[in-house]
Amino acid sequence: MSERDLEEVWRLRFRDPLVEAAFREEQRTASGRILRPALAVAFVTILAFGLLDPIAFPETWPLVLAIRVCALALPIAVLYLLTYVSRFTAWTRPVLEVGGVAAGWSIAAMIAIGQLHEPGTSLYFVGLSFPMASSAIGLLPSGFAASVVRAGLIVLSFPAVAFVRKLPDYGPPLPADVVVISLGTLVLLWFFFTVAGYFREAYQRRTFVTMRLLEAASEKVRSVASELKRLNEEKSTFLGIAAHDLRNPLGVVLGYAEMLRDEEFSRKETADMSAKIVTAAERVRDLVAGLIEASAAEAGRVSLEKRPCDLLSIARRVVETQVAGAAKKEIGIRVDGTTVFVTGDPGAIQQVVENVVSNAIKFSPWNSTVVVTVRSESGAGVVEVEDEGPGVSEADRARLFAKFARLSARPTGGESSTGLGLSIVKTLTEAMGGDVSLESPPGRGARFRVRLPV
């Protein structure tokens, strides 16, 4: 649905068949909504006019009343009862279309056998048929073509009356001037119904398109509002993390710095304090860097180039930088596999592998092993990082790659965790056309698999 459909309303047909089908379905639904009240109003109106039959048709009112009840009131009552049958819903449009024509012709039949000797009285009742006809046409949410045909058939009821009045025993024929004036009036009414039907359908189509465009705009507004809410919650989370995670290391830095400023210590004590300051500062640096990287990656501000990269060489470089950290926990780390060239940004690939490997070391128990495997699989390069840690529980899987995720497993060496590493891994990997997945049998460690296109 687009604004171009607004330009097509005057053609009375949408180019897109799906839009046209949706419009027709809405018309059928509208017919179903008004069918029951429309039938109730018609039934009451017909019976109300029946009170005038003895006055208007003193000679033939029993026959006129019989036609009124059998041809109008009784069918409408039956149709009203059928509206409570669900299978009848599909027939609402045909019932309304045929019912409007049948009402006009039934009134014509009543007029034809009405006041036999007073044409003026018959003309009066012909006039009564047109408010009913126009009301029916106005209520029916049908198309232009149906309006033209229905109005034309109702208009033809008067020539039928004029013909019947020429038959023997049906009174004197209508005067020629009455016939000419009446037919001229009816033709003008038919023209009016035709024009009104055209503009009514065009208006209905325009309303249909406008409502759909408003719904689409409302959905977009809701989507934007939802995104703003998410960003606001993320901002609140960031502020909470910043207040919590930065306070402790900054307190360490400030405390030891004040001690070094105000007191004198031995060289060894000064070195120990300086080491604690460095550790705390590195923790602050890692947190801030992670927040910046995650925000930039999610916003698409990271400039990635795509060129052939040796995945095995990158994995080896990463492992070399992680050996020292793994050795502190007596964790062995090795690289297996063959040379595989993938297409991507070498810096981003190294960051992805580094985050996965450091994450494995962080959550691995002491005296365990981390294995990094590089191989080719189904036209893609794969890096698998397997550890011997506790693995990832089912409850944690749903939020594993979310920003600021706090999982049930805790680092085994007291390392800090910002909850941003795997989020960055997922964002950068998908930006390069790859994907990341996890295999984690209960109690048997975790195996992260990063796939990149060759």
BATI-728081 format. One record per residue (C-alpha): residue number from 1; x, y, z. Coordinates in nm, 4 decimals. Layout:
<nodes>
{node NUM {X Y Z}}
...
</nodes>
This chain:
<nodes>
{node 1 {0.0000 0.0000 0.0000}}
{node 2 {0.1451 0.3366 -0.1054}}
{node 3 {0.0382 0.6907 -0.1879}}
{node 4 {0.0255 0.5915 -0.5553}}
{node 5 {-0.2896 0.3933 -0.4725}}
{node 6 {-0.4584 0.7238 -0.3819}}
{node 7 {-0.4197 0.8305 -0.7447}}
{node 8 {-0.5954 0.5149 -0.8638}}
{node 9 {-0.9188 0.5641 -0.6689}}
{node 10 {-1.0787 0.7486 -0.9609}}
{node 11 {-1.0154 0.4487 -1.1880}}
{node 12 {-1.2339 0.2432 -0.9506}}
{node 13 {-0.9797 -0.0390 -0.9624}}
{node 14 {-0.6391 -0.0823 -0.8018}}
{node 15 {-0.3546 -0.2074 -1.0180}}
{node 16 {-0.2314 -0.4332 -0.7416}}
{node 17 {-0.4656 -0.7359 -0.7258}}
{node 18 {-0.3856 -0.7881 -0.3578}}
{node 19 {-0.4977 -0.4334 -0.2746}}
{node 20 {-0.8117 -0.4815 -0.4842}}
{node 21 {-0.8898 -0.8102 -0.3082}}
{node 22 {-0.8389 -0.6474 0.0324}}
{node 23 {-1.0770 -0.3647 -0.0626}}
{node 24 {-1.3439 -0.6114 -0.1806}}
{node 25 {-1.3103 -0.8107 0.1399}}
{node 26 {-1.3572 -0.4966 0.3476}}
{node 27 {-1.6724 -0.4163 0.1465}}
{node 28 {-1.8115 -0.7615 0.2177}}
{node 29 {-1.7366 -0.7154 0.5855}}
{node 30 {-1.9122 -0.3767 0.5848}}
{node 31 {-2.2165 -0.5357 0.4183}}
{node 32 {-2.2275 -0.7935 0.6937}}
{node 33 {-2.2174 -0.5250 0.9622}}
{node 34 {-2.5113 -0.3269 0.8238}}
{node 35 {-2.7246 -0.6175 0.7012}}
{node 36 {-2.9106 -0.6844 1.0260}}
{node 37 {-2.9942 -0.3186 1.1140}}
{node 38 {-3.0813 -0.2456 0.7495}}
{node 39 {-3.3246 -0.5372 0.7385}}
{node 40 {-3.4804 -0.4312 1.0692}}
{node 41 {-3.5381 -0.0746 0.9446}}
{node 42 {-3.6834 -0.2018 0.6152}}
{node 43 {-3.9208 -0.4399 0.7957}}
{node 44 {-4.0545 -0.1674 1.0250}}
{node 45 {-4.0893 0.0793 0.7355}}
{node 46 {-4.2844 -0.1666 0.5204}}
{node 47 {-4.5281 -0.2481 0.7998}}
{node 48 {-4.5692 0.1224 0.8821}}
{node 49 {-4.6675 0.2025 0.5229}}
{node 50 {-4.9119 -0.0881 0.5407}}
{node 51 {-5.1231 0.1150 0.7821}}
{node 52 {-5.2000 0.3526 0.4927}}
{node 53 {-5.3155 0.0803 0.2524}}
{node 54 {-5.6887 0.0856 0.3496}}
{node 55 {-5.6902 0.4635 0.2964}}
{node 56 {-5.4925 0.4741 -0.0259}}
{node 57 {-5.6417 0.1575 -0.1787}}
{node 58 {-5.9983 0.1263 -0.0447}}
{node 59 {-6.1001 -0.1163 -0.3211}}
{node 60 {-5.8002 -0.3468 -0.3319}}
{node 61 {-5.6206 -0.2951 -0.0020}}
{node 62 {-5.6459 -0.6639 0.1067}}
{node 63 {-5.4570 -0.7692 -0.2079}}
{node 64 {-5.2083 -0.4841 -0.1702}}
{node 65 {-5.1523 -0.5801 0.1938}}
{node 66 {-5.1022 -0.9435 0.0930}}
{node 67 {-4.8346 -0.8403 -0.1569}}
{node 68 {-4.6743 -0.6163 0.1041}}
{node 69 {-4.6564 -0.8961 0.3593}}
{node 70 {-4.5656 -1.1845 0.1278}}
{node 71 {-4.3330 -1.0069 -0.1168}}
{node 72 {-4.1668 -0.7653 0.1266}}
{node 73 {-4.2194 -0.8206 0.4983}}
{node 74 {-4.1994 -1.2011 0.5084}}
{node 75 {-3.8782 -1.2333 0.2963}}
{node 76 {-3.7134 -0.9590 0.5015}}
{node 77 {-3.8077 -1.1366 0.8263}}
{node 78 {-3.6606 -1.4634 0.6942}}
{node 79 {-3.3420 -1.2851 0.5869}}
{node 80 {-3.3166 -1.1230 0.9295}}
{node 81 {-3.3279 -1.4648 1.0948}}
{node 82 {-3.0641 -1.5943 0.8537}}
{node 83 {-2.8218 -1.3235 0.9698}}
{node 84 {-2.7767 -1.5312 1.2856}}
{node 85 {-2.6473 -1.8240 1.0778}}
{node 86 {-2.2701 -1.7993 1.0313}}
{node 87 {-2.2731 -1.9771 0.6943}}
{node 88 {-2.5023 -1.7066 0.5608}}
{node 89 {-2.2309 -1.4389 0.5927}}
{node 90 {-2.0956 -1.4987 0.2421}}
{node 91 {-2.4391 -1.4119 0.0950}}
{node 92 {-2.4799 -1.0698 0.2539}}
{node 93 {-2.3750 -0.8750 -0.0563}}
{node 94 {-2.6034 -1.0629 -0.2991}}
{node 95 {-2.8936 -1.0332 -0.0537}}
{node 96 {-2.8509 -0.6570 -0.0249}}
{node 97 {-2.8115 -0.6146 -0.4001}}
{node 98 {-3.1109 -0.8269 -0.4971}}
{node 99 {-3.3158 -0.7033 -0.2050}}
{node 100 {-3.2938 -0.3400 -0.3192}}
{node 101 {-3.4222 -0.4280 -0.6659}}
{node 102 {-3.6903 -0.6640 -0.5337}}
{node 103 {-3.8221 -0.3923 -0.3017}}
{node 104 {-3.8648 -0.1489 -0.5905}}
{node 105 {-4.0453 -0.4030 -0.8079}}
{node 106 {-4.2672 -0.5218 -0.5232}}
{node 107 {-4.3762 -0.1637 -0.4642}}
{node 108 {-4.4429 -0.1345 -0.8379}}
{node 109 {-4.6657 -0.4433 -0.8190}}
{node 110 {-4.8586 -0.2903 -0.5331}}
{node 111 {-4.9068 0.0292 -0.7353}}
{node 112 {-5.0136 -0.1611 -1.0469}}
{node 113 {-5.3148 -0.3160 -0.8728}}
{node 114 {-5.3720 -0.0213 -0.6403}}
{node 115 {-5.6236 0.2569 -0.6918}}
{node 116 {-5.7728 0.1568 -1.0258}}
{node 117 {-5.9438 0.4805 -1.1192}}
{node 118 {-5.7130 0.7474 -0.9755}}
{node 119 {-5.3745 0.7631 -1.1527}}
{node 120 {-5.2644 1.0437 -0.9234}}
{node 121 {-5.2800 0.8168 -0.6184}}
{node 122 {-5.0665 0.5584 -0.7989}}
{node 123 {-4.8121 0.8265 -0.8870}}
{node 124 {-4.7986 0.9204 -0.5209}}
{node 125 {-4.6971 0.5685 -0.4288}}
{node 126 {-4.4471 0.5601 -0.7143}}
{node 127 {-4.2893 0.8600 -0.5449}}
{node 128 {-4.2768 0.6682 -0.2168}}
{node 129 {-4.0687 0.3969 -0.3790}}
{node 130 {-3.7776 0.6275 -0.4574}}
{node 131 {-3.6901 0.7383 -0.1037}}
{node 132 {-3.6779 0.3700 -0.0181}}
{node 133 {-3.4687 0.2945 -0.3255}}
{node 134 {-3.2289 0.5821 -0.2641}}
{node 135 {-3.1977 0.4861 0.1014}}
{node 136 {-3.1159 0.1295 0.0032}}
{node 137 {-2.8607 0.2493 -0.2514}}
{node 138 {-2.7027 0.4804 0.0024}}
{node 139 {-2.6757 0.2049 0.2636}}
{node 140 {-2.5254 -0.0548 0.0337}}
{node 141 {-2.1438 -0.0389 0.0347}}
{node 142 {-2.1330 -0.1768 -0.3196}}
{node 143 {-1.9395 -0.0718 -0.6252}}
{node 144 {-2.0218 0.1753 -0.8978}}
{node 145 {-2.1364 -0.0856 -1.1512}}
{node 146 {-2.3751 -0.2486 -0.9054}}
{node 147 {-2.5216 0.0916 -0.8174}}
{node 148 {-2.5876 0.1724 -1.1831}}
{node 149 {-2.7561 -0.1613 -1.2529}}
{node 150 {-2.9609 -0.1623 -0.9344}}
{node 151 {-3.0820 0.1948 -0.9791}}
{node 152 {-3.1686 0.1222 -1.3434}}
{node 153 {-3.3751 -0.1831 -1.2500}}
{node 154 {-3.5636 0.0120 -0.9848}}
{node 155 {-3.6317 0.2923 -1.2341}}
{node 156 {-3.7787 0.0386 -1.4763}}
{node 157 {-4.0508 -0.0384 -1.2213}}
{node 158 {-4.2483 0.2669 -1.3347}}
{node 159 {-4.2671 0.1645 -1.7036}}
{node 160 {-4.3893 -0.1708 -1.5749}}
{node 161 {-4.6662 0.0075 -1.3845}}
{node 162 {-4.7591 0.2050 -1.6968}}
{node 163 {-4.7741 -0.1168 -1.9019}}
{node 164 {-4.9898 -0.3006 -1.6472}}
{node 165 {-5.2345 -0.0110 -1.6301}}
{node 166 {-5.2991 -0.0565 -2.0013}}
{node 167 {-5.4229 -0.4110 -1.9460}}
{node 168 {-5.7994 -0.4745 -1.9209}}
{node 169 {-5.9569 -0.4531 -1.5757}}
{node 170 {-5.6637 -0.2583 -1.4329}}
{node 171 {-5.8218 0.0799 -1.4661}}
{node 172 {-5.7579 0.3581 -1.7151}}
{node 173 {-5.4050 0.3892 -1.8518}}
{node 174 {-5.1889 0.6640 -1.7145}}
{node 175 {-5.2117 0.9940 -1.9046}}
{node 176 {-4.9381 1.0473 -2.1650}}
{node 177 {-4.8071 1.3642 -1.9969}}
{node 178 {-4.7839 1.1820 -1.6626}}
{node 179 {-4.5872 0.9011 -1.8268}}
{node 180 {-4.3464 1.1433 -2.0021}}
{node 181 {-4.2879 1.3567 -1.6936}}
{node 182 {-4.2501 1.0546 -1.4686}}
{node 183 {-4.0065 0.8792 -1.7045}}
{node 184 {-3.8030 1.1993 -1.7401}}
{node 185 {-3.7888 1.2332 -1.3639}}
{node 186 {-3.6854 0.8705 -1.3276}}
{node 187 {-3.4081 0.9067 -1.5850}}
{node 188 {-3.2735 1.2057 -1.3954}}
{node 189 {-3.2894 1.0037 -1.0755}}
{node 190 {-3.1053 0.7184 -1.2449}}
{node 191 {-2.8374 0.9652 -1.3614}}
{node 192 {-2.8119 1.1012 -1.0084}}
{node 193 {-2.7743 0.7498 -0.8647}}
{node 194 {-2.5089 0.6726 -1.1257}}
{node 195 {-2.2990 0.9797 -1.0442}}
{node 196 {-2.3525 0.9296 -0.6718}}
{node 197 {-2.2490 0.5647 -0.7039}}
{node 198 {-1.9293 0.6599 -0.8849}}
{node 199 {-1.8210 0.9174 -0.6281}}
{node 200 {-1.9286 0.6963 -0.3395}}
{node 201 {-1.7046 0.4088 -0.4549}}
{node 202 {-1.4172 0.6503 -0.5242}}
{node 203 {-1.4594 0.7913 -0.1741}}
{node 204 {-1.4745 0.4414 -0.0239}}
{node 205 {-1.1543 0.3470 -0.2046}}
{node 206 {-0.9835 0.6663 -0.0950}}
{node 207 {-1.0901 0.6059 0.2644}}
{node 208 {-0.9645 0.2474 0.2401}}
{node 209 {-0.6199 0.3574 0.1167}}
{node 210 {-0.5985 0.6465 0.3637}}
{node 211 {-0.6797 0.4208 0.6586}}
{node 212 {-0.4165 0.1673 0.5492}}
{node 213 {-0.1557 0.4408 0.5113}}
{node 214 {-0.2474 0.5762 0.8554}}
{node 215 {-0.2190 0.2262 1.0015}}
{node 216 {0.1246 0.1851 0.8404}}
{node 217 {0.2317 0.5254 0.9733}}
{node 218 {0.0987 0.4366 1.3193}}
{node 219 {0.2891 0.1087 1.3109}}
{node 220 {0.6043 0.2968 1.2156}}
{node 221 {0.5477 0.5410 1.5009}}
{node 222 {0.4971 0.2487 1.7406}}
{node 223 {0.8148 0.0875 1.6078}}
{node 224 {1.0111 0.4103 1.6558}}
{node 225 {0.8636 0.4526 2.0038}}
{node 226 {0.9596 0.0956 2.0881}}
{node 227 {1.3128 0.1546 1.9613}}
{node 228 {1.3390 0.4768 2.1614}}
{node 229 {1.2182 0.2921 2.4688}}
{node 230 {1.4804 0.0234 2.4101}}
{node 231 {1.7531 0.2833 2.3664}}
{node 232 {1.6400 0.4615 2.6816}}
{node 233 {1.6501 0.1355 2.8749}}
{node 234 {1.9937 0.0649 2.7280}}
{node 235 {2.1081 0.4089 2.8351}}
{node 236 {1.9815 0.3413 3.1861}}
{node 237 {2.1603 0.0058 3.1834}}
{node 238 {2.4784 0.1759 3.0654}}
{node 239 {2.4565 0.4332 3.3413}}
{node 240 {2.3972 0.1587 3.5964}}
{node 241 {2.6956 -0.0397 3.4711}}
{node 242 {2.9120 0.2705 3.4571}}
{node 243 {2.8143 0.3649 3.8126}}
{node 244 {2.8713 0.0129 3.9427}}
{node 245 {3.1668 -0.1156 3.7420}}
{node 246 {3.3633 0.2076 3.7227}}
{node 247 {3.3216 0.3027 4.0864}}
{node 248 {3.5306 0.0172 4.2303}}
{node 249 {3.8328 0.0378 3.9972}}
{node 250 {3.8344 0.4162 4.0097}}
{node 251 {3.8178 0.3936 4.3878}}
{node 252 {4.1207 0.1625 4.3805}}
{node 253 {4.3122 0.4017 4.1555}}
{node 254 {4.2215 0.7016 4.3704}}
{node 255 {4.2983 0.5268 4.6984}}
{node 256 {4.6422 0.3978 4.6036}}
{node 257 {4.7320 0.7207 4.4237}}
{node 258 {4.6514 0.9210 4.7397}}
{node 259 {4.8610 0.6821 4.9474}}
{node 260 {5.1565 0.7172 4.7109}}
{node 261 {5.1176 1.0946 4.7224}}
{node 262 {5.0878 1.1334 5.0974}}
{node 263 {5.3191 0.8628 5.2324}}
{node 264 {5.6516 0.7051 5.1613}}
{node 265 {5.6808 0.3328 5.0874}}
{node 266 {5.9538 0.0927 5.0015}}
{node 267 {6.0296 0.0183 4.6398}}
{node 268 {5.8537 -0.3187 4.6596}}
{node 269 {5.5414 -0.1706 4.8205}}
{node 270 {5.5335 0.1075 4.5637}}
{node 271 {5.5615 -0.1487 4.2831}}
{node 272 {5.2733 -0.3539 4.4300}}
{node 273 {5.0515 -0.0454 4.4594}}
{node 274 {5.1396 0.0646 4.1087}}
{node 275 {5.0503 -0.2815 3.9761}}
{node 276 {4.7078 -0.2600 4.1430}}
{node 277 {4.6565 0.0853 3.9952}}
{node 278 {4.7456 -0.0479 3.6491}}
{node 279 {4.5080 -0.3421 3.6892}}
{node 280 {4.2232 -0.1156 3.7965}}
{node 281 {4.2958 0.1317 3.5164}}
{node 282 {4.2989 -0.1535 3.2610}}
{node 283 {3.9602 -0.2609 3.3898}}
{node 284 {3.8246 0.0902 3.3362}}
{node 285 {3.9874 0.1039 2.9914}}
{node 286 {3.8375 -0.2305 2.8872}}
{node 287 {3.4907 -0.1282 2.9992}}
{node 288 {3.4983 0.2077 2.8205}}
{node 289 {3.6508 0.0542 2.5070}}
{node 290 {3.3862 -0.2183 2.5055}}
{node 291 {3.1042 0.0320 2.5346}}
{node 292 {3.2456 0.2409 2.2512}}
{node 293 {3.3012 -0.0609 2.0260}}
{node 294 {2.9579 -0.2062 2.0915}}
{node 295 {2.7858 0.1267 2.0288}}
{node 296 {2.9813 0.1908 1.7093}}
{node 297 {2.9253 -0.1598 1.5757}}
{node 298 {2.5524 -0.1521 1.6447}}
{node 299 {2.5130 0.1929 1.4864}}
{node 300 {2.7043 0.0806 1.1768}}
{node 301 {2.9774 0.3364 1.2276}}
{node 302 {3.2518 0.0738 1.1990}}
{node 303 {3.4201 0.0959 0.8592}}
{node 304 {3.4800 -0.2606 0.7388}}
{node 305 {3.6775 -0.3483 0.4315}}
{node 306 {3.6401 -0.6839 0.2598}}
{node 307 {3.9496 -0.8558 0.1291}}
{node 308 {4.1040 -1.2049 0.1464}}
{node 309 {4.2354 -1.2850 0.4966}}
{node 310 {4.4300 -1.5863 0.6228}}
{node 311 {4.2080 -1.7092 0.9032}}
{node 312 {4.4700 -1.9474 1.0465}}
{node 313 {4.7348 -1.6724 1.0706}}
{node 314 {4.4898 -1.4418 1.2489}}
{node 315 {4.3980 -1.7170 1.4946}}
{node 316 {4.7643 -1.7822 1.5700}}
{node 317 {4.8319 -1.4129 1.6350}}
{node 318 {4.5400 -1.3953 1.8726}}
{node 319 {4.6540 -1.7032 2.0634}}
{node 320 {5.0049 -1.5570 2.0986}}
{node 321 {4.8583 -1.2499 2.2699}}
{node 322 {4.6458 -1.4660 2.5041}}
{node 323 {4.9129 -1.7142 2.6142}}
{node 324 {5.0348 -1.5007 2.9032}}
{node 325 {4.6849 -1.4471 3.0426}}
{node 326 {4.6057 -1.8181 3.0095}}
{node 327 {4.9333 -1.9141 3.1816}}
{node 328 {4.8313 -1.7210 3.4958}}
{node 329 {4.5522 -1.9766 3.5400}}
{node 330 {4.7675 -2.2646 3.4153}}
{node 331 {4.5418 -2.2996 3.1094}}
{node 332 {4.6906 -2.4580 2.7997}}
{node 333 {4.5923 -2.3056 2.4649}}
{node 334 {4.6710 -2.4323 2.1161}}
{node 335 {4.5761 -2.3797 1.7509}}
{node 336 {4.4856 -2.6640 1.5121}}
{node 337 {4.3670 -2.6637 1.1514}}
{node 338 {4.4622 -2.5694 0.7991}}
{node 339 {4.5038 -2.2466 0.6075}}
{node 340 {4.1687 -2.0989 0.5025}}
{node 341 {4.1199 -1.7661 0.3280}}
{node 342 {3.8007 -1.5777 0.4056}}
{node 343 {3.6640 -1.2445 0.2845}}
{node 344 {3.6401 -0.9781 0.5516}}
{node 345 {3.8095 -0.7056 0.7481}}
{node 346 {4.1296 -0.8402 0.9118}}
{node 347 {4.1035 -0.6085 1.2130}}
{node 348 {3.7398 -0.7004 1.2741}}
{node 349 {3.8152 -1.0733 1.2339}}
{node 350 {4.0991 -1.0484 1.4838}}
{node 351 {3.8731 -0.8653 1.7289}}
{node 352 {3.6058 -1.1337 1.6915}}
{node 353 {3.8486 -1.4229 1.7483}}
{node 354 {4.0177 -1.2374 2.0338}}
{node 355 {3.6876 -1.1802 2.2147}}
{node 356 {3.5856 -1.5461 2.1808}}
{node 357 {3.9261 -1.6785 2.2920}}
{node 358 {3.9566 -1.4374 2.5877}}
{node 359 {3.6007 -1.5280 2.6886}}
{node 360 {3.6938 -1.8981 2.6873}}
{node 361 {4.0010 -1.8334 2.9029}}
{node 362 {3.8027 -1.6128 3.1401}}
{node 363 {3.5428 -1.8829 3.2170}}
{node 364 {3.7694 -2.1905 3.1973}}
{node 365 {3.8753 -2.3641 3.5170}}
{node 366 {4.2398 -2.3760 3.6246}}
{node 367 {4.4583 -2.6486 3.4702}}
{node 368 {4.2293 -2.6885 3.1678}}
{node 369 {4.2782 -2.6551 2.7914}}
{node 370 {4.1387 -2.4196 2.5260}}
{node 371 {4.1551 -2.5416 2.1659}}
{node 372 {4.1239 -2.3100 1.8637}}
{node 373 {4.0461 -2.4928 1.5382}}
{node 374 {4.0427 -2.3398 1.1893}}
{node 375 {3.8885 -2.5290 0.8976}}
{node 376 {3.6821 -2.4980 0.5808}}
{node 377 {3.3183 -2.6005 0.5813}}
{node 378 {3.0559 -2.5749 0.3048}}
{node 379 {3.2142 -2.2783 0.1284}}
{node 380 {3.2902 -2.0894 0.4509}}
{node 381 {3.5819 -2.0480 0.6865}}
{node 382 {3.5179 -2.1646 1.0414}}
{node 383 {3.6928 -2.0817 1.3687}}
{node 384 {3.5931 -2.3020 1.6619}}
{node 385 {3.6981 -2.2181 2.0175}}
{node 386 {3.6385 -2.5012 2.2632}}
{node 387 {3.6949 -2.4874 2.6396}}
{node 388 {3.6467 -2.7218 2.9353}}
{node 389 {3.4407 -2.4865 3.1462}}
{node 390 {3.0909 -2.5342 3.2894}}
{node 391 {2.9280 -2.4484 2.9562}}
{node 392 {2.6246 -2.2285 2.9019}}
{node 393 {2.2923 -2.3134 3.0665}}
{node 394 {1.9638 -2.3165 2.8768}}
{node 395 {1.8481 -2.0116 3.0717}}
{node 396 {2.1562 -1.8143 2.9596}}
{node 397 {2.1353 -1.9053 2.5891}}
{node 398 {1.8494 -1.6653 2.5163}}
{node 399 {2.0554 -1.3620 2.6246}}
{node 400 {2.4019 -1.4897 2.5403}}
{node 401 {2.4712 -1.2340 2.2660}}
{node 402 {2.2762 -0.9465 2.4202}}
{node 403 {2.4501 -0.6294 2.5310}}
{node 404 {2.5352 -0.6097 2.9017}}
{node 405 {2.4344 -0.9751 2.9457}}
{node 406 {2.5053 -1.1020 3.2956}}
{node 407 {2.5191 -1.4817 3.2830}}
{node 408 {2.5050 -1.7277 3.5692}}
{node 409 {2.8640 -1.8479 3.5097}}
{node 410 {3.1301 -1.6279 3.6684}}
{node 411 {3.4953 -1.5736 3.5656}}
{node 412 {3.7172 -1.8338 3.7349}}
{node 413 {4.0077 -1.5985 3.8059}}
{node 414 {3.8254 -1.2967 3.9404}}
{node 415 {3.8397 -1.1204 3.6028}}
{node 416 {3.5941 -0.8420 3.5275}}
{node 417 {3.3170 -0.8942 3.2740}}
{node 418 {3.1319 -0.6117 3.1007}}
{node 419 {2.8871 -0.8367 2.9160}}
{node 420 {2.9793 -0.6731 2.5829}}
{node 421 {3.2300 -0.9150 2.4276}}
{node 422 {2.9900 -1.1616 2.2669}}
{node 423 {2.7580 -0.8812 2.1583}}
{node 424 {3.0494 -0.7269 1.9657}}
{node 425 {3.1357 -1.0701 1.8218}}
{node 426 {2.7827 -1.1183 1.6864}}
{node 427 {2.7525 -0.7651 1.5458}}
{node 428 {3.0892 -0.7671 1.3655}}
{node 429 {3.0478 -1.1217 1.2348}}
{node 430 {2.7070 -1.0508 1.0860}}
{node 431 {2.8354 -0.7220 0.9390}}
{node 432 {3.0893 -0.9286 0.7415}}
{node 433 {2.8201 -1.1697 0.6179}}
{node 434 {2.8942 -1.4467 0.8682}}
{node 435 {2.7303 -1.5943 1.1746}}
{node 436 {2.8229 -1.7163 1.5216}}
{node 437 {2.6748 -2.0119 1.7082}}
{node 438 {2.7247 -2.2118 2.0255}}
{node 439 {2.7396 -2.5804 2.1118}}
{node 440 {2.7369 -2.6462 2.4845}}
{node 441 {2.6473 -2.9960 2.6096}}
{node 442 {2.5619 -2.9835 2.9829}}
{node 443 {2.8781 -3.0002 3.1916}}
{node 444 {3.1076 -3.0503 2.8920}}
{node 445 {3.2314 -2.7014 2.8202}}
{node 446 {3.1376 -2.4604 2.5419}}
{node 447 {3.2269 -2.4553 2.1740}}
{node 448 {3.1796 -2.1248 1.9923}}
{node 449 {3.1756 -2.1448 1.6143}}
{node 450 {3.2348 -1.8377 1.3955}}
{node 451 {3.1591 -1.8792 1.0232}}
{node 452 {3.2869 -1.6286 0.7673}}
{node 453 {3.2366 -1.6261 0.3883}}
{node 454 {3.5335 -1.7290 0.1747}}
</nodes>
